[in-house]
Amino acid sequence: MSTSFLFWRRTDLQGLERLELAIDSGGVTATATLVCAEAGGFRLDHVWRLDAGWRAQAVTVERWNAQGHGRLQLERVGTGWRVNGARRLDLEGADEPDLSVTPFCNTLPIRRTPQGQGASVSLDTAFIDGAALTVARSRQRYERQGPHRLRYVDEGLSRGFEADLVVDGAGLVTHYEHLFERVAP
């Protein structure tokens, strides 16, 4: 088993995330805690279970803020998703979860974006608003700009938002324009 630790800081407001990434032959587990000044301030824990191909099987998100504690669980069921145990037909066919408060989830579609400048991948996501703990379908596109550079284009809930991403050799974000940058532990 390979284990590594990643840290990202928010560049748009005060916030820091610590993520533990464990990889073995059976898949990937990512466990993270972040503290953010957004929406009056909150702490958020998220745990991802991915298969060996880096496809999300489940993500659990827990949030603590002035209003109390909230929990959300998203689980893959065939070609769809269950949210807190209930099947969500509006998420049928959504490829991956996208959690608003972390750049980790960008890794999943980035790893599937073909190499070669100009290559792209479009996908529907089960977008999780971390501050509100809500899930909605959204669409996004990743355009390869070079070996370690991509352009993120939101075509769904935040239509019009675009950002340049710089990634390492594993497809993990090192810099996300406007929002995140990785820091050394």
Secondary structure, 3 states (H helix, E strand, C coil): CEEEEEEEEECCCCEEEEEEEEEECCEEEEEEEEEECHHHCEEEEEEEEECCCCCEEEEEEEEEECCEEEEEEEEEECCEEEECCEEEHHHCCCCEEEECCCCHHHHHHHHHCCCCCCCEEEEEEEEEECCCCEEEEEEEEEEEEECCEEEEEECCCCCCCEEEEEECCCCCEEEECCCEEEECC
